[in-house]
Amino acid sequence: MKIWAWLGGGVVAVGAVLAIAAMNKEAIFMMIAHSQLPHVEPNHEVTWAEGPAAPAPGKRPPNIIVILADDMGYNDITFNGGGIAGGAVPTPNIDSIGREGVNLASGYDGNATCAPSRAAIMTGRYATRFGFEFTPAPVAFEKMVGTESQADDIVEPRFFGDRLKDMPPGSTKGGQAMNMLAVPSGETFIGSVLKTQGYHTIHFGKWHLGSAPGTRPEEKGFDESLGFMAGGSMYLPEKDAGAENSKQPWDPIDRFLWPNLPYMVQFNGSKMFAPKGYMTDYLTDEAVKSIKANHNRPFFIYFAPNAIHTPLQAKKEDYDALPQIKDHRLRVYGAMMRNLDRNVGRLLQTLKDEGLDQNTLIIFTSDNGGANYIGLKDINKPYRGFKATFFEGGIHSPYFMRWPGVIPAGSKFAYPVAHVDIFPTAAAAAGATVPDNLKLDGVNLLPYVTGKAAGRPHQTLYWRSGQYKVVLDGDWKLHSNGALNKVWLYNLAADPTEQHDLSKTEPDRLKAMQALLAAQDSQMVKPLWPSLLQGPIFVDHPSGQPQKKGEEYIMWDN
């Protein structure tokens, strides 16, 4: 009897433990996540390689700076008369790049998510040409996002656990395993091409292109690199007294990030160490030092802070400067944008102080549109869609180039251009020769923005993420979402915000566009790893709002 009583008590105890575990699944998950965070050393002082004491004789090629914002929406700057909270967060410094150079008014991202866009910028090629089709993410992230939904959701996500067997070796276990998901080491990056012209090349901030052997920034054409290899980092420790945080409790992405992201950087592959202060400020502090160190030689800086990607975490001083914004989440987001703009201004001012601004080509853009998962509706206004959709809100970003004396100030270029154009444009500005064996999708934009060439740089542009594919041909744009067996056809000349689907009324055009899409698709290669996640992204409202029958959505693969 004692044995049975003991067993019975054990069953009750196990049941109680399981019940408590089920009730506190997220707390347990956070404890496990914290235990797996990498060791982070105290801050290390960074010493930047010093250029020559005097410039070389003769004409110097331009310095080149690419500033890549993260998840910044089309309406997050005030350049076009809008801005966050109806213009409550002015962005004079970012706006000045467009006003003092050219506004590439139909500027398109390499993809609707970050990593493939970054790969397109670095290589001048569609990331689907070399299999880097999906954004690298930990399996635990994919599973969490692919299995969690709200009780009243009409459309639920899917996680494809049976595809784990097809993942690359070493990419599925451990917090840093996802860094094995990388751009193939044989791809040529723009830093390597610029180095042939004597440029000193530096990367700051987010990489997210892998850290498998041969794929880290210092192995892909960058002399120096300060940042993080994965897709994100904390801006400050969560409980820092100087931080204002906003969490989105309905969003599994947000719930994953807070316990999983470290607050750290690496310098040239060093051990991880803590930055000083707010991440965007710190990266800018060091970029300012690097500009000064390279005063007397041509340099290329790829400045890619994680701002304004989640987690939503602002400095108190920026938050306190926006009391007119009553919504806490919007105010934190606006404060992050205010900080990013101020730091862009610091870079611009350093160039002026060093006497370099007149001979520097600056390119500013975002990796993709604003994200639905922050729960803010107007970030991509006037366009429909969010990050992870190929509607204009997901891939039509601010895109500016400034080069005084070469690119006319206050000019506007209306034809579509894309992230793939940054590689050949930077190479041309530097006087570098692109290797003959490279099949670039990008075009040198300098003849177009200086008035030496007319017409369209691209007749056709193309995007793919698994079964979701889009082609732009002239003014016509076709979406094809295989998971829904659905297409949308738009004439952007008449309907730039994609309000009127013409797929039913333009059958001949639809057929021609489908043939063009198939032709583009046939040129691409199989993804390097399978999509583990497929989920709905609603086109006309952010997450955190109830799904309603009849609302437009796409199914996104990653």
N, C-alpha and C positions, 0 to 999 in steps of 0.2 A: 504493500500500500504506500509505503514511504517513497518507493521508486516512482510509482505512478503520480503521487503528489508532486514529487520533484520535477518530473517531466511536464506535468500539467502547468506547474508554476513557471517552468522554463518557456513553454509555449506562450503563456500569457506575457512573460517578460519580453520575448522576441517580438511578439505582436505589438507590444507597447512601443518598443524601440522603432519598429518599422513605421508605426503610425506617427511617431514624433518625427522620424526622418522624412516621411511624406509631407508633413506639415511644414517642415523647415528645409525642404529640398534646396531652396535658393541659398539659405545661410550655410548649409553644408557645402554646396558648390563653391561659394565664395571662400570658405576656409581652405578647401582643396586648391582653388586657383591661387590664393595668396601663398600657399606652401610651395607652389611650383614656379613662382616668379624668380627670375635670375638674380644672382647676387649683384648688387649695385654698390660700387665703391664711392667714397666721398668725391667731391668735385676735383678734377685735375685741371691745372692751368694748361691751356693750349698754346703752343708756340708755333706760329705760322712761318713757313719758309720765306725768307726775305729775298726779294728780287735784287737786281743790280743797283749799285749806288748811283748810277746815272743811266738815262735811257740810251739805247743803241742809236747810232746816227741814222739818218734817213727817215722816210715817212713810216709812221707806226700804224699797223692795222688797228681797227677799233676794238676796244674791250667789248665783250658781249655778256650781258646778264639776262638770264631767263628766270622770271619770277613766276612760280606756279602755286597759286592758291589751291586749297583742298576743300572740295565740296562747296565752293562759293557759287551762289545762285546768280542768275542774270540780273536780278533786281536787288542785289545786296550792295551795290555801289550806286552813287548818286549821279553818275555820268550821264545817264539817259533821262534824268529828271525825276527818278523814283527814289529807291533806296529803302532801307529797313525802317519799318514803322512810319511810312509816309515821308521819309526824308529826315527823320530825327537823328540819323547817324551819318553826317556828312563824310565823304571819302575824298577829300581834296587831293591827296597825294597820288592815289591810284588814278583818279580822274585826270590828273595833270599829264600822265603818260599818254593818254589818248588825246588830250587837247594839244599837247606839244609835239604830237606825232600823227600817226594814222590810226583811225578807228576801223578795224576790220569787222564791219558791221554784221557780216554773216560768217562769224568765226565758229568752227565746229571742233568739238573734242574728238580725240582718238577713239573714245569709247564712252559709254554711259557710267562706267565705274573706273576707279582710280588707276589700278595697276596697268591694264592694257593701254590706257591713255598715256601713261608715263613711258611705256615701252615705245609707243608711236612717236613721242617727242624725241626720245633718245636715238631712235634708229631711222626715222623718216619713212617707216614702213608700217602698213597695217599689222597690228600684233597677230592677227589671224594668219598672216603669211608664214609665221614661224611657230604657231601653236600656242602662243601665250594668250589664250582666249579668255580665261577666267581670272578673276582677282584672287591671288593666293590667300587662303584663310585656314585657320586651324579646324580640324575635323569637329572638335567640340563646338566651335562656333557654327559651322554648317548644320550640325545636328540640332542645336538649340534653336536656330532661326528656322530650320526646316520642319520642326515638330511642334512648335508652340504657336498658339493662336488665341484670339479672344472667344469667349463663349458664344457670342452671337455672330461670329464671322460666317459669311456665306461661302467664301472661297478660302481654303486652307492650303498652307504650303506642304511640300513633300521633301523628305530626306531619302536619298537613294543609297541605303547602307550596303546594298549588294554590289555597288560600284567601287567600294573601298579596295577590293582585290586588284583593281586596275590602276591604283594610285602609284606614283613613282616610289621606289624604295626609300625608306627613311622619312617620308613626308607626312606620316599620319599619327605618330606618337610623340608626345612631349610638346611643351609650349613653343619651342623654337623650330619644330619640325617643318612647319609651313614655309620656312625660309628656303627649304630645298626645292620648292616650286619656283622655278627661275626662268628668266629669259635664256635661251640657249647661248652657251659661252661663245659660239662662233659668230654671233651678231655683232656688227660694227656700230659702236656708239659715237655720238657727235664729239665727245671729248677727245677720242683717239684721233679723229680727223683734224681737229683744231690743234692738237699737239704737233702735228707735222709742220705747222706754221709758227711754232715757237710759243704757243699760248701756254700759260700756267693755268691749270684747270682745277676747279674746286666745287665740291658738292656740299650743300647744307640741308639738313632736315630729313624728310622722309625719302626712302629709297623704294622699297616695296617691289623690287625686281628680282629678289632672291639673294641668297648668300651662299649658294652651293659653290664649290670650287670653280673659279674663273668667272664669277658673276657679281662679285662685290664691286662697289664703285671704284675702289683703288685698283681693281683689276680690269675695269672697263673704261679706262681713259681719264680717270681723275687722279691728279697728283695728290690731292688732299681731300678728305671726307670727314665731316662732322655731322652726325645725325643718328638715325636708327634704321635698321634694315627692314623691320616689319611695317605694317600699315598704319601704326599709330603710336602715340605716347601720351601720358598725362602731361598737362601743362604745368601743374603744380601737384604736390601730394594732396590727396583728397581733403584732408583735414587741415591744410595750411591756413593760417589765420588771414592770409591775404587773398584767399580764393572765394569766389562766388560760384556755386555749382548749381546746375539744373539737371535733374534726372527725369527720364521719360519712363515711368514704371510699366507702361503697356508694351514697351518695345524690347524684344529679346536681344537685339543688337546692343542697345544701351546697357541692359542688365549684364551682358557678357563683358563689355568693355571696362566698366568700373573696377571689378575685381581682378581683371587680367592684364591691364596695361601697366607697365612699369613707368617710372619717371626717370629716364636715363638717356644717355647718348654714348656713342663710341667715336673715337678719333683714329682714323686710319687703321681700323681693325683692332683697336685696343680693347682691354676689358671694359665692361660697361661702368659708367660713372655718372653721378648726378650733375645736371646742369646747375647754373646759378640763377635762381629766380624763375620767372614765368618763361616758358619754353620759347615763345616767339621773340620775346625780348632778348633772351640769351643767344639764340641763333643770329639775331641781328647784331648784337654786340660783337660776336665773333666775325661776322661778315664784314663789319666796319673795319675791324683790325686787319682782315685779309686784304681788303682794298688798299689800305695804307701800306701794307707789306709789299704789295705788287704795283706800287705807284709807277715804277720805271720799266715795266714790261707788260705786254698785252696779256690779259687774263680773260678766262671764261668762268663765270659763276652761275651755277645752277642752284638757285635759292628756292627750296621747296619745303616751307614750313607746313606743319599739320593743321594750321589755322585755315579754315574755321570748322574743321571736322569735329564730330563728337569725340570724347565727352565734352559737353557744354560746360566750360570752365573759364571764367573771366577773372581778371584782376579787380579787386574791390574799387580801386581808383577809377577804372573805366566804367564799372557798374554804377558807382556813385555819381558819375558825370551825366547819367541818363535818367534822371528822376521822372521825366515826362513820359517814359514808357512804363505803363502800369503792370503789364503782364511780365511776370518774373522770367519765364523762359525766353521771351522775345528780348527782354532787357539784357540777359546774360549773352545771348547771341549777338545783339547789337554791340555790346561791350567788347566782345571778341573781334568784331569787325573794326571797331574803332581802334583797337590795339594794332591789328594788322596794318591798317592804313597808316598809322603813325610810324610804324617800323619801316614800311616802304618809304615813307618820307625821310627817315634817317639814312637809308641807303642812298637816296637821291641827293641829299644834302652832303653826304660824304664825298660823292663824286664831284660835286661843285667845289667843296673845300679843297680837294686834291687837284683841282684843275683838269678833271678827266671827263666831265659830263658832256662836253661837245664832241668827244670822240668815243662815245659809248653807245652801242646799240642795246636798247632795253626792250625786252619782249615780256608782256604781262598777259596771263590767261589763268583759267581754272581747269582742273583736271576733268571735271564733269559738272553737271548742274547741281543745284541744291537738293538735299536729301529729304525724302518724304518722312523719314523716321524721326525727325526733330519736331514734327507736329506743327509746323508753321506754314501757312497756306500761300503766302504771297512772294516767297523767295525767288521764284523764277518768272514772275509776272513780266510781260503779258502772256508768256508762253504756257501751254499745257504741259503736264508731265513733270517728273522728278528724276533725280539720279536713278539709274538702273532701267529707265525707259529711253527709247530712241525718239520719243516725242521731243519737240524743240526744247522744252524745259530741262531735259536730261542731257542734251549734247550741244546746245547753242549757248556759248559762254562769252563774256567780255574777252576781247582779244585786241591788244594794242601793241604797236611798235613805235619806238621813238629813237631817232638818230639825227640830231640837229645838223642842219646843213645838207643832209642827204634826203631824208624823208620830209616832205613839206608839212609844217605844223598845221594843225587843225584840219587835216584832210580826212576823207572817208572813202573806204573801198567797199563797194556793195556786194560784189560777187562772192560766192562761197569759197572759203579757204579753210584749212584744217591744221590740226596739230602736226601732222606729218610734214608740213611745210617748214617747220622750225629748223630741222636738220639741214636741208639744202640752202635755206636762207642764211643761216649762221655760217655755213661753209663758204658761201659766196662772199659774204661780208668780209670774211677773214682771208679771202684769196686762196682757199684750200681746194684741192682737187679731190672730188669724190671718187673712190675706187670704181673702175669700170664694171666690176662684177656685182656691184650692188644694184638690185632692182628697187629703186625708190618709188614710193607712191606720192611723195611730196614734191613740191615745185618751189624753186627759188622765187620768192615774192618780191624781191627788190625791184626788178624791172616794172612790175605792176604798180607798186605803191609810189614809185618815183615818176610815173607817167611815161616811161620808155616803152612799155608794152601795153597793148589794149586787149580787151576781151576777158574771157574766163580762164583762170589758172586751171580749173577742173571742170570738165563736163559732168563727171560722175564721181560720187563719193559713196562709200560702202561701210556698213557696220554689221557685226554679228556677235551674238552671245548665245551659243547653243542653237536651239530651235527658233530663236527670235532674230530676224534679219531685216535690214533696211537698206534701200538704195535711193540715192538722190541723183537725178539726172536732169540737168538744167534746173528748172523750177518745179519739177515733178518729184514727189517723194512717195515711196511705197514702203509700208510696214507689212511684214509677214510674221505672224505669231503661230507657229506650227502647233503648239500645245493647245491652242484654242481653235485651230483651223480657221483663222480669221485674218483678213487683210484690211488695211486702210490705205486710201489713195488721196493725196492732197496736191493741189496746185498752190505752191507757196507764194507765187507772184500775186495771186488774187486773195490768198488765204494764209498769210504768214503764221498765224497762230493755230492752224490745224483744227478749225471748227467744223469744216464741211467735208465729210468723207465722200469721195466721188467714185468709189470702187463699183458701185451699182450702175452709175449713169455714164461711165466712160469705159465700156468694155474693151475697146480696141487699145486704148492707152494702158489699161490694166494688163492686158495680155503682153504688150510690148515691155512693160516694166517688169513683169514676172520673168520674161525671158532674159532681160538685162540682169536681174538679180541672180538668176541661175548661172549666168555667164561669169559674174563676179565671184560667186560662191565657188565655182569650179576651180578658181585660181588659188584658193586657200588650202591649208593643210589641216589634218586632223588635230584636235586639241592635244596638248602634251599630257593632260590629265582630264578625267571625266568631270562633268558637273555633278556635284553631290546634292545640290539644292535646287528646287524650283518653287518659286513663290509669287503671289500676286502683288503687283504694284498698281494702285489705282491712279488714274491719270489726272483726275480733277480735284482730289483732296488728299491731304497728307494722312499718315497713319495717326492713330489715336482718336479717330472718328469712326462711328459705326459704318460698316459696309451696307450698301443698299442695292437691291435688285435693279438691274438696268444700267448701273454705272459702268463706265468704260474702265477696263483694266487690261494689263498685259501680264503674261507669265514670264518671269525672269529666271534664267538659268545661271548658276554659279557653282 
